[in-house]
Amino acid sequence: MKVREYETVIVADPELSEEQIEELFTKFGNIIARHEGILKEVEKWGVRDLAFKVNHKRKGYYAILHYYGGSELVNEIERNIKIDDRIIRFLTIKVSKKDIDRSQVETQAA
């Protein structure tokens, strides 16, 4: 099976507790696993200033999900982001231009 590498930048509500942040990223890790993707890393940047007000907030909790999967996985992650009120902005980027063999990614992860 062929996969591609993606990054999704998430800006969450800065008023969330650490427990709620962990729950949020556990949810996305489970979505990736259910859709046969591979979660490479969750990079948490913490609370930072926004360039402009979003939902009357001047700050946001930034994090990046690095993962491998297909376009169906990206669609499912974005669908879940759109219905989650805790997330105020997001952006998904396709990192790899070419398909990568899944077995190659799994051996790198191990």
Buried (B, 14 or more C-beta within 10 A) or exposed (E): EEBBBBBBBBBBBBEBEEEEBEEBBEEBBEBBEEBBBBBBEBEBEEEEEBEEEBEEEEBBBBBBBBBBBBEEBBEBBEEEBEEBEBBBBBEBEEEEEEEBEBEEBEEEEE
